[in-house]
Amino acid sequence: MLKLVKKMSGAIAIALGLTFAAGSVQAAGEKYILVSHAPDSDSWWNTIKNAIREAGDHLGVEVVYRNPPTGDLADMARIIEQSAASRPDGIITTIADYDVLKGPIQKAVKRGIPVIAINSGTPDQARSLGALMYVGQPEYDAGYGAGMKAKDAGVTKFLCVNHYMTNPASVERCQGFADALGVNLGGQMIDSGQDPTGIQNKVQAYLRSNPDTNGILTLGPTSAHPTLRALSNMGKSGKIFFGTFDLSGEIAQGIKDGVINFGIDQQPYLQGYVPVMVLTLYNRYGVLPGNNVNSGPGFVTKANVGLVEKLAGEYR
């Protein structure tokens, strides 16, 4: 993966004339702003931060990362408005809640600012808001795929640990999982919050109250890490089918140890790098890919975790 990224980056740099000798085309120095919905505590976004930093270096542009510190979506909406008011050459944003964010995003588009949607929301929502394209993972489909793996393993009773209940995309993940199992989604999805100790306690309490639970889905490192500790404390590590979204060093180790069955890799590096590349090509040459980019889902299991473990948190 790392070699591929380096080769891709080198090819892009040459194509854009950013590393030629004297007399070559010079970088225009565009400025882009990426606005995410993630709170400061969400380490998963470190890969996207790394991607936009490297893309900026490779393409000779400035990319600023902004987010609501606590994950408050009303705050995110204000950040998008403030970003648009600064007249950047492009905005990259998640659509964590269509109803909350559609106004600020549409205003940015009306100002003539190119917008690319990533990570959350859907391609249809991105198109309706006037975004150039969408780069991300279809969340319901990813949850459904996870549920099919759980069903094949014999899971009948499950817990979905939702650490970001205010984000509709998180509910889509749990809903897809439930639908694949053929059960109605109800109390199996808990609003865990984002405090690690609180998540651990809520998972332990649920499993004590529902001892027949034989499957768990977590929605990222924020909920996966405390769940690992909860299972360990209860002597249930490796005894309950455990799937999670996203990757981290701790999740990779859990997969290797046989405690986690899979991690769903939505390839966040692509979600950061591709929009910066597309915006640069669009601003400089007026060219634009004809399709959206589905960055996932991909399933990392014990069979292939060795290929991505060293890149977790940086490129995977």
BALODREN-229069 format. One line per field, with one value per residue: x, y, z of N, C-alpha, C in turn; residue in one letter. Coordinates in pm, whole numbers. Layout:
% residues N
n_east <- X, ...
n_north <- Y, ...
n_up <- Z, ...
ca_east <- X, ...
ca_north <- Y, ...
ca_up <- Z, ...
c_east <- X, ...
c_north <- Y, ...
c_up <- Z, ...
roba <- A, ...
This chain:
% residues 316
n_east <- 83, 190, 402, 255, 109, 317, 411, 183, 154, 387, 345, 125, 234, 421, 251, 109, 303, 463, 711, 903, 1205, 1384, 1191, 957, 597, 453, 330, 1, -75, -322, -586, -749, -1020, -1091, -1369, -1471, -1696, -1603, -1523, -1256, -1151, -1159, -960, -950, -956, -700, -567, -687, -609, -336, -337, -435, -237, -12, -105, -124, 148, 249, 112, 145, -31, -238, -395, -639, -748, -1054, -1283, -1566, -1494, -1627, -1784, -2030, -2295, -2428, -2235, -2052, -2188, -2171, -1896, -1859, -1993, -1829, -1593, -1661, -1702, -1445, -1356, -1218, -1037, -1166, -1388, -1392, -1606, -1787, -2113, -2263, -2511, -2775, -2994, -2913, -2679, -2720, -2796, -2564, -2379, -2496, -2497, -2225, -2171, -2326, -2179, -1987, -1787, -1604, -1717, -1654, -1790, -1731, -1693, -1931, -2292, -2453, -2396, -2615, -2718, -2500, -2495, -2741, -2690, -2517, -2251, -1931, -1851, -1859, -1678, -1643, -1775, -2052, -2267, -2487, -2472, -2222, -2266, -2457, -2307, -2131, -2313, -2394, -2165, -2164, -2403, -2344, -2167, -2329, -2450, -2713, -2817, -2738, -2521, -2499, -2268, -2299, -2127, -2172, -2439, -2583, -2515, -2656, -2547, -2419, -2626, -2726, -2530, -2567, -2832, -2814, -2667, -2847, -3057, -2937, -2915, -3176, -3343, -3534, -3418, -3359, -3344, -3095, -2908, -2705, -2670, -2372, -2214, -1902, -1704, -1440, -1439, -1707, -1821, -1714, -1832, -2105, -2118, -2049, -2260, -2478, -2419, -2433, -2702, -2808, -2730, -2733, -2630, -2448, -2299, -2122, -2109, -1903, -1849, -1613, -1275, -1319, -1534, -1462, -1219, -1276, -1466, -1319, -1176, -1388, -1481, -1256, -1243, -1470, -1415, -1478, -1341, -1281, -1487, -1724, -1867, -1716, -1719, -1593, -1603, -1357, -1000, -721, -416, -464, -700, -608, -433, -618, -751, -547, -511, -738, -963, -1116, -1314, -1320, -1217, -1368, -1249, -1262, -1086, -964, -749, -775, -1008, -917, -699, -781, -992, -844, -665, -849, -978, -761, -689, -929, -944, -715, -713, -970, -1071, -1253, -1333, -1564, -1723, -1837, -1635, -1612, -1480, -1480, -1673, -1397, -1281, -1085, -920, -800, -658, -550, -453, -187, -86, -170, -132, 99, 49, -170, -358, -206, -190, -395
n_north <- -121, 128, 163, 179, 412, 600, 578, 656, 916, 1031, 1016, 1184, 1426, 1472, 1488, 1720, 1905, 1981, 1919, 1969, 2073, 2392, 2648, 2513, 2454, 2634, 2572, 2669, 2729, 2687, 2705, 2491, 2378, 2134, 2011, 1828, 1611, 1506, 1471, 1607, 1393, 1168, 944, 815, 985, 1067, 945, 1059, 1322, 1291, 1219, 1452, 1627, 1514, 1516, 1792, 1862, 1720, 1833, 2101, 2272, 2430, 2278, 2294, 2159, 2140, 2113, 2040, 2064, 1904, 1745, 1849, 1907, 2139, 2324, 2240, 2314, 2592, 2619, 2541, 2753, 2969, 2889, 2902, 3174, 3269, 3237, 3006, 2796, 2564, 2339, 2061, 1833, 1647, 1492, 1474, 1509, 1556, 1739, 1932, 2033, 2101, 2364, 2543, 2414, 2438, 2716, 2767, 2648, 2816, 3045, 2994, 2822, 2530, 2215, 1911, 1614, 1391, 1072, 1076, 1071, 1046, 962, 1060, 1260, 1432, 1512, 1644, 1867, 2006, 1938, 1853, 1588, 1267, 1100, 811, 561, 351, 348, 195, -32, -127, -195, -392, -584, -653, -765, -990, -1148, -1196, -1337, -1567, -1675, -1761, -1581, -1458, -1295, -967, -685, -345, -102, 221, 502, 752, 865, 1082, 1112, 1031, 845, 660, 518, 398, 207, 26, -44, -170, -394, -523, -576, -758, -974, -1028, -924, -695, -366, -241, -213, -327, -154, 64, 386, 485, 698, 886, 866, 670, 504, 512, 390, 130, 45, 52, -139, -370, -376, -418, -671, -825, -803, -917, -1202, -1388, -1274, -1300, -1168, -873, -542, -272, 77, 201, 294, 446, 327, 59, 7, 40, -164, -392, -402, -438, -695, -842, -803, -940, -1197, -1284, -1255, -1336, -1516, -1417, -1321, -1059, -771, -475, -134, 37, 92, 51, 51, -101, -233, -385, -555, -689, -833, -1002, -1146, -1295, -1200, -998, -1031, -904, -597, -319, -164, 147, 287, 554, 713, 750, 902, 1142, 1213, 1190, 1391, 1631, 1608, 1598, 1849, 2015, 1948, 2025, 2302, 2396, 2293, 2241, 1984, 1688, 1392, 1147, 997, 910, 812, 511, 435, 216, -75, -257, -565, -640, -909, -1186, -1318, -1131, -920, -874, -742, -482, -392, -246, -5, 104, 373, 557, 523, 345
n_up <- 0, 90, -89, -324, -279, -273, -536, -676, -580, -675, -950, -979, -898, -1100, -1322, -1264, -1278, -1061, -968, -1153, -1321, -1343, -1502, -1523, -1486, -1221, -888, -800, -546, -410, -161, 56, 263, 495, 652, 917, 1102, 1330, 1677, 1884, 2021, 1861, 1727, 1485, 1270, 1228, 1018, 792, 834, 798, 530, 396, 460, 332, 69, 31, 44, -175, -391, -374, -234, 19, 289, 526, 829, 996, 1270, 1487, 1824, 2019, 1866, 1805, 1590, 1514, 1567, 1378, 1146, 1166, 1137, 871, 745, 825, 704, 433, 413, 420, 168, 36, -202, -228, -59, 151, 288, 537, 532, 780, 897, 706, 713, 899, 789, 524, 451, 506, 334, 79, 58, 39, -209, -373, -354, -530, -459, -497, -385, -222, -105, 164, 332, 524, 479, 154, -195, -345, -178, -175, -442, -459, -309, -460, -470, -611, -623, -454, -204, -42, 186, 140, 400, 503, 338, 410, 679, 638, 501, 706, 880, 736, 748, 1020, 1044, 896, 1072, 1270, 1444, 1642, 1840, 1913, 1991, 1920, 1942, 1965, 1938, 1847, 1827, 1731, 1470, 1173, 993, 1150, 1262, 1036, 989, 1203, 1147, 896, 973, 1147, 968, 794, 961, 989, 1187, 1391, 1454, 1766, 2102, 2092, 1994, 2151, 2296, 2351, 2416, 2436, 2622, 2734, 2969, 3036, 2811, 2829, 3071, 3001, 2800, 2943, 3124, 2952, 2847, 3075, 3133, 2912, 2857, 2652, 2429, 2134, 1949, 1855, 1737, 1678, 1613, 1543, 1649, 1884, 2020, 1996, 2134, 2422, 2434, 2385, 2626, 2802, 2733, 2799, 3076, 3153, 3092, 2837, 2602, 2269, 2275, 2187, 1885, 1714, 1546, 1387, 1278, 1091, 1158, 1382, 1573, 1801, 1733, 1518, 1655, 1810, 1614, 1527, 1760, 1766, 1891, 1778, 1495, 1246, 1089, 941, 670, 548, 406, 476, 399, 125, 130, 223, 55, -220, -265, -238, -450, -665, -646, -698, -962, -1080, -1026, -1157, -1419, -1497, -1514, -1427, -1252, -1375, -1209, -874, -589, -435, -139, 23, 140, 284, 412, 686, 808, 1011, 823, 647, 793, 851, 632, 655, 911, 999, 882, 998, 1124, 996, 712, 672
ca_east <- 0, 274, 473, 157, 79, 431, 413, 69, 182, 490, 284, 41, 321, 477, 142, 70, 417, 503, 848, 990, 1322, 1360, 1113, 836, 476, 461, 206, -80, -89, -462, -615, -870, -1056, -1166, -1450, -1526, -1789, -1543, -1470, -1110, -1114, -1170, -828, -961, -934, -557, -528, -730, -520, -210, -359, -444, -105, 74, -157, -83, 291, 272, 47, 177, -149, -258, -520, -664, -847, -1135, -1386, -1623, -1419, -1708, -1866, -2161, -2320, -2461, -2104, -1996, -2255, -2109, -1760, -1872, -2026, -1709, -1497, -1706, -1683, -1303, -1336, -1112, -1048, -1247, -1424, -1416, -1686, -1876, -2256, -2297, -2657, -2816, -3083, -2838, -2566, -2751, -2796, -2428, -2312, -2556, -2450, -2088, -2179, -2379, -2069, -1894, -1679, -1618, -1734, -1652, -1839, -1658, -1710, -2069, -2390, -2462, -2374, -2736, -2722, -2393, -2538, -2851, -2635, -2433, -2112, -1871, -1849, -1862, -1575, -1672, -1825, -2196, -2270, -2583, -2419, -2112, -2327, -2522, -2201, -2085, -2418, -2392, -2056, -2210, -2506, -2275, -2100, -2429, -2495, -2858, -2841, -2621, -2512, -2432, -2221, -2302, -2066, -2203, -2580, -2638, -2478, -2744, -2470, -2387, -2747, -2733, -2442, -2636, -2953, -2773, -2627, -2969, -3132, -2871, -2947, -3319, -3409, -3563, -3322, -3422, -3257, -2960, -2820, -2697, -2603, -2265, -2134, -1765, -1610, -1396, -1486, -1852, -1850, -1682, -1934, -2233, -2109, -2054, -2397, -2566, -2391, -2484, -2848, -2843, -2622, -2738, -2569, -2335, -2235, -2105, -2058, -1866, -1848, -1484, -1186, -1373, -1614, -1400, -1117, -1337, -1535, -1214, -1148, -1506, -1480, -1146, -1282, -1577, -1370, -1548, -1259, -1274, -1604, -1835, -1834, -1689, -1677, -1587, -1568, -1231, -879, -623, -318, -528, -794, -528, -384, -733, -775, -440, -531, -861, -1070, -1198, -1323, -1284, -1229, -1411, -1159, -1320, -972, -971, -644, -835, -1107, -846, -609, -849, -1057, -743, -618, -955, -996, -647, -708, -1046, -910, -607, -733, -1111, -1104, -1324, -1373, -1705, -1796, -1799, -1536, -1644, -1353, -1496, -1599, -1304, -1277, -954, -936, -674, -587, -478, -421, -44, -57, -211, -110, 200, 2, -289, -347, -128, -239, -510
ca_north <- 0, 246, 179, 222, 553, 681, 580, 738, 1056, 1079, 1034, 1303, 1543, 1495, 1530, 1857, 1994, 2040, 1883, 1985, 2160, 2535, 2675, 2432, 2518, 2648, 2547, 2790, 2755, 2692, 2676, 2414, 2354, 2011, 2021, 1699, 1612, 1429, 1543, 1600, 1265, 1058, 923, 757, 1088, 1094, 899, 1161, 1437, 1258, 1219, 1588, 1688, 1464, 1567, 1931, 1866, 1668, 1914, 2242, 2345, 2433, 2214, 2318, 2069, 2202, 2023, 2081, 1991, 1805, 1672, 1912, 1930, 2280, 2389, 2206, 2398, 2726, 2610, 2543, 2891, 3049, 2847, 2957, 3320, 3299, 3221, 2912, 2745, 2444, 2287, 1918, 1821, 1532, 1525, 1394, 1521, 1631, 1850, 2035, 2087, 2134, 2510, 2594, 2359, 2501, 2855, 2763, 2621, 2936, 3142, 2952, 2743, 2387, 2134, 1766, 1548, 1268, 996, 1061, 1108, 957, 1030, 1133, 1382, 1520, 1569, 1738, 1988, 2074, 1898, 1802, 1442, 1206, 1000, 750, 425, 342, 299, 86, -149, -180, -261, -514, -681, -700, -851, -1118, -1226, -1240, -1440, -1689, -1729, -1809, -1477, -1438, -1186, -881, -551, -246, 2, 344, 610, 881, 846, 1198, 1103, 931, 740, 555, 436, 317, 92, -69, -91, -268, -515, -589, -626, -877, -1083, -1052, -886, -553, -292, -173, -193, -381, -42, 149, 516, 462, 816, 877, 848, 530, 430, 500, 288, -1, 10, 27, -268, -475, -381, -479, -814, -890, -807, -996, -1301, -1469, -1198, -1373, -1086, -731, -453, -138, 165, 265, 278, 508, 227, -73, -10, 7, -292, -493, -410, -494, -840, -898, -801, -1037, -1329, -1319, -1228, -1448, -1603, -1349, -1269, -918, -698, -331, -45, 111, 25, 118, -48, -188, -319, -482, -656, -770, -926, -1102, -1230, -1371, -1141, -926, -1111, -822, -452, -270, -58, 234, 352, 698, 785, 791, 1006, 1267, 1246, 1204, 1521, 1736, 1589, 1635, 1994, 2079, 1929, 2103, 2445, 2431, 2251, 2225, 1844, 1631, 1253, 1134, 917, 916, 712, 430, 399, 92, -136, -369, -635, -683, -1025, -1245, -1366, -1025, -807, -848, -651, -344, -360, -142, 121, 150, 505, 647, 508, 254
ca_up <- 0, 101, -216, -422, -252, -316, -682, -719, -549, -767, -1082, -973, -891, -1234, -1409, -1233, -1298, -933, -933, -1269, -1305, -1371, -1622, -1523, -1435, -1077, -816, -783, -403, -369, -22, 77, 403, 519, 773, 958, 1215, 1438, 1794, 1899, 2081, 1764, 1668, 1351, 1170, 1210, 883, 697, 855, 733, 385, 341, 476, 225, -57, 22, 13, -311, -493, -356, -190, 163, 331, 668, 889, 1100, 1324, 1615, 1926, 2090, 1770, 1793, 1447, 1496, 1563, 1247, 1047, 1176, 1083, 725, 707, 843, 603, 306, 418, 396, 23, -5, -339, -224, 73, 162, 410, 557, 545, 897, 912, 587, 746, 972, 712, 384, 431, 491, 216, -39, 52, -12, -353, -438, -357, -634, -400, -526, -265, -235, 16, 197, 455, 571, 379, 39, -323, -383, -97, -222, -570, -436, -249, -559, -457, -735, -618, -321, -181, 87, 196, 165, 537, 520, 269, 490, 794, 590, 475, 836, 933, 666, 804, 1152, 1023, 855, 1191, 1364, 1537, 1647, 1934, 1898, 2050, 1836, 2032, 1884, 2015, 1784, 1793, 1661, 1329, 1111, 927, 1248, 1276, 914, 1007, 1291, 1078, 796, 1046, 1194, 853, 743, 1053, 981, 1312, 1404, 1534, 1879, 2217, 2072, 1965, 2269, 2285, 2447, 2444, 2388, 2732, 2731, 3086, 3024, 2708, 2886, 3171, 2936, 2731, 3046, 3179, 2852, 2837, 3196, 3122, 2793, 2852, 2529, 2319, 2076, 1847, 1885, 1632, 1722, 1496, 1526, 1764, 2005, 2091, 1991, 2237, 2551, 2425, 2405, 2770, 2867, 2709, 2877, 3218, 3176, 3050, 2714, 2485, 2176, 2289, 2123, 1752, 1734, 1426, 1410, 1168, 1096, 1205, 1469, 1616, 1900, 1661, 1443, 1749, 1847, 1504, 1532, 1879, 1751, 1970, 1680, 1372, 1130, 1091, 811, 627, 445, 342, 497, 327, -1, 156, 239, -57, -349, -283, -260, -586, -758, -641, -764, -1106, -1121, -1023, -1251, -1557, -1527, -1538, -1314, -1274, -1409, -1112, -734, -550, -317, -77, 99, 250, 271, 541, 732, 895, 1054, 704, 575, 879, 845, 521, 685, 1051, 1016, 824, 1072, 1185, 910, 575, 671
c_east <- 87, 350, 379, 126, 192, 438, 302, 99, 286, 433, 199, 126, 380, 370, 104, 186, 468, 649, 942, 1109, 1284, 1283, 984, 718, 484, 325, 132, -102, -232, -476, -750, -895, -1136, -1237, -1508, -1621, -1726, -1500, -1319, -1065, -1110, -1039, -834, -927, -788, -509, -568, -644, -386, -224, -364, -311, -11, 27, -116, 63, 316, 222, 74, 58, -154, -394, -533, -773, -920, -1245, -1444, -1558, -1497, -1793, -2005, -2186, -2364, -2332, -2037, -2058, -2197, -1969, -1763, -1903, -1904, -1604, -1533, -1682, -1539, -1263, -1218, -1133, -1126, -1274, -1449, -1492, -1761, -2021, -2309, -2447, -2706, -2898, -3009, -2738, -2601, -2748, -2657, -2356, -2366, -2512, -2308, -2087, -2227, -2274, -1968, -1777, -1700, -1623, -1728, -1694, -1762, -1720, -1855, -2166, -2388, -2428, -2495, -2748, -2617, -2435, -2648, -2803, -2543, -2286, -2061, -1874, -1851, -1754, -1603, -1727, -1976, -2220, -2368, -2528, -2306, -2166, -2393, -2418, -2145, -2186, -2422, -2279, -2095, -2313, -2444, -2205, -2198, -2478, -2646, -2897, -2717, -2635, -2441, -2397, -2203, -2250, -2094, -2346, -2638, -2604, -2563, -2669, -2437, -2507, -2763, -2646, -2510, -2759, -2919, -2735, -2749, -3046, -3070, -2900, -3096, -3393, -3435, -3461, -3396, -3321, -3118, -2859, -2820, -2623, -2494, -2195, -1991, -1660, -1569, -1447, -1636, -1892, -1827, -1790, -2068, -2232, -2119, -2194, -2492, -2545, -2437, -2636, -2896, -2735, -2622, -2683, -2448, -2270, -2230, -2053, -2026, -1839, -1718, -1400, -1243, -1457, -1549, -1301, -1177, -1410, -1437, -1185, -1266, -1508, -1371, -1183, -1385, -1539, -1436, -1467, -1248, -1393, -1729, -1788, -1826, -1638, -1675, -1565, -1430, -1118, -802, -521, -379, -627, -718, -476, -498, -767, -671, -460, -657, -977, -1169, -1198, -1287, -1291, -1268, -1327, -1225, -1213, -977, -861, -696, -934, -1042, -770, -685, -919, -958, -690, -722, -975, -882, -656, -822, -1012, -808, -641, -879, -1151, -1161, -1359, -1523, -1788, -1752, -1699, -1584, -1513, -1361, -1634, -1502, -1292, -1135, -974, -799, -590, -506, -434, -271, -5, -83, -175, -13, 154, -118, -263, -268, -176, -364, -601
c_north <- 125, 271, 231, 370, 642, 691, 670, 885, 1113, 1105, 1160, 1429, 1576, 1549, 1675, 1955, 2057, 2011, 1893, 2074, 2303, 2551, 2597, 2514, 2522, 2619, 2676, 2824, 2767, 2657, 2605, 2397, 2225, 2025, 1884, 1716, 1555, 1517, 1525, 1463, 1149, 1042, 868, 858, 1125, 1052, 1002, 1287, 1413, 1266, 1361, 1661, 1643, 1514, 1713, 1945, 1824, 1764, 2063, 2328, 2343, 2372, 2229, 2223, 2142, 2106, 2082, 2001, 1881, 1720, 1730, 1955, 2074, 2363, 2362, 2293, 2539, 2727, 2612, 2684, 2982, 3017, 2906, 3108, 3359, 3279, 3129, 2868, 2614, 2404, 2138, 1898, 1689, 1583, 1441, 1398, 1613, 1754, 1965, 2107, 2133, 2284, 2566, 2542, 2422, 2646, 2861, 2741, 2745, 3047, 3108, 2872, 2596, 2308, 1987, 1706, 1418, 1201, 971, 1114, 1010, 1034, 1111, 1264, 1482, 1589, 1673, 1870, 2065, 2041, 1840, 1650, 1397, 1099, 937, 609, 425, 273, 184, -43, -213, -253, -392, -623, -739, -797, -987, -1207, -1280, -1351, -1573, -1757, -1776, -1708, -1461, -1322, -1096, -751, -462, -128, 130, 461, 748, 879, 962, 1199, 994, 817, 627, 462, 347, 193, -16, -128, -195, -401, -594, -650, -753, -998, -1117, -1021, -736, -485, -215, -148, -251, -271, 51, 279, 517, 589, 794, 867, 701, 447, 409, 395, 149, -45, -23, -106, -382, -489, -448, -629, -889, -906, -894, -1102, -1389, -1394, -1273, -1297, -940, -659, -319, -54, 241, 248, 335, 410, 90, -94, -39, -127, -408, -512, -470, -647, -908, -908, -909, -1179, -1377, -1293, -1353, -1542, -1544, -1297, -1117, -858, -550, -257, 14, 32, 114, 11, -148, -282, -425, -592, -747, -872, -1038, -1199, -1316, -1321, -1067, -1006, -1033, -674, -407, -149, 24, 321, 504, 778, 835, 905, 1142, 1308, 1276, 1340, 1635, 1728, 1636, 1786, 2067, 2066, 2016, 2253, 2483, 2402, 2230, 2082, 1784, 1487, 1243, 1061, 948, 805, 641, 382, 270, 34, -245, -434, -683, -792, -1078, -1289, -1257, -909, -773, -749, -505, -300, -244, -5, 178, 282, 604, 644, 420, 283
c_up <- 0, -29, -324, -406, -301, -469, -735, -698, -645, -905, -1086, -976, -1028, -1328, -1387, -1245, -1171, -899, -1053, -1235, -1340, -1501, -1626, -1474, -1282, -1012, -791, -636, -356, -220, -13, 227, 411, 654, 804, 1075, 1341, 1555, 1803, 1948, 1983, 1687, 1526, 1244, 1150, 1072, 778, 712, 787, 581, 329, 356, 362, 89, -77, -16, -132, -419, -479, -319, -38, 195, 482, 717, 1000, 1142, 1450, 1726, 1997, 1996, 1752, 1648, 1419, 1488, 1428, 1138, 1047, 1117, 930, 677, 718, 736, 467, 300, 392, 250, -13, -149, -344, -81, 60, 292, 417, 557, 660, 927, 801, 623, 815, 882, 571, 358, 413, 367, 89, -54, -2, -162, -428, -445, -467, -582, -433, -395, -301, -102, 37, 318, 496, 467, 264, -89, -368, -306, -145, -352, -550, -378, -345, -548, -589, -738, -473, -313, -44, 74, 218, 300, 559, 458, 350, 613, 755, 563, 604, 896, 866, 717, 942, 1139, 984, 973, 1297, 1465, 1527, 1738, 1934, 1976, 1951, 1926, 1951, 1967, 1957, 1734, 1714, 1513, 1264, 1044, 1023, 1266, 1153, 925, 1091, 1223, 973, 860, 1090, 1078, 796, 831, 1051, 1109, 1312, 1493, 1642, 1989, 2202, 2039, 2087, 2236, 2392, 2493, 2400, 2498, 2741, 2849, 3080, 2922, 2764, 2985, 3106, 2861, 2831, 3102, 3080, 2846, 2960, 3188, 3007, 2770, 2727, 2409, 2265, 1960, 1889, 1761, 1697, 1598, 1475, 1650, 1893, 2087, 2093, 2105, 2375, 2550, 2440, 2554, 2846, 2852, 2791, 3024, 3251, 3137, 2923, 2587, 2397, 2183, 2227, 1988, 1761, 1603, 1456, 1279, 1198, 1162, 1300, 1506, 1711, 1833, 1583, 1535, 1793, 1740, 1507, 1649, 1869, 1834, 1881, 1550, 1248, 1166, 951, 774, 517, 379, 353, 426, 192, 19, 178, 115, -186, -364, -307, -403, -688, -762, -713, -915, -1158, -1127, -1130, -1396, -1595, -1555, -1411, -1344, -1297, -1305, -969, -705, -423, -257, 4, 71, 205, 408, 571, 836, 937, 935, 635, 661, 876, 738, 557, 826, 1070, 965, 899, 1140, 1104, 767, 566, 792
roba <- M, L, K, L, V, K, K, M, S, G, A, I, A, I, A, L, G, L, T, F, A, A, G, S, V, Q, A, A, G, E, K, Y, I, L, V, S, H, A, P, D, S, D, S, W, W, N, T, I, K, N, A, I, R, E, A, G, D, H, L, G, V, E, V, V, Y, R, N, P, P, T, G, D, L, A, D, M, A, R, I, I, E, Q, S, A, A, S, R, P, D, G, I, I, T, T, I, A, D, Y, D, V, L, K, G, P, I, Q, K, A, V, K, R, G, I, P, V, I, A, I, N, S, G, T, P, D, Q, A, R, S, L, G, A, L, M, Y, V, G, Q, P, E, Y, D, A, G, Y, G, A, G, M, K, A, K, D, A, G, V, T, K, F, L, C, V, N, H, Y, M, T, N, P, A, S, V, E, R, C, Q, G, F, A, D, A, L, G, V, N, L, G, G, Q, M, I, D, S, G, Q, D, P, T, G, I, Q, N, K, V, Q, A, Y, L, R, S, N, P, D, T, N, G, I, L, T, L, G, P, T, S, A, H, P, T, L, R, A, L, S, N, M, G, K, S, G, K, I, F, F, G, T, F, D, L, S, G, E, I, A, Q, G, I, K, D, G, V, I, N, F, G, I, D, Q, Q, P, Y, L, Q, G, Y, V, P, V, M, V, L, T, L, Y, N, R, Y, G, V, L, P, G, N, N, V, N, S, G, P, G, F, V, T, K, A, N, V, G, L, V, E, K, L, A, G, E, Y, R
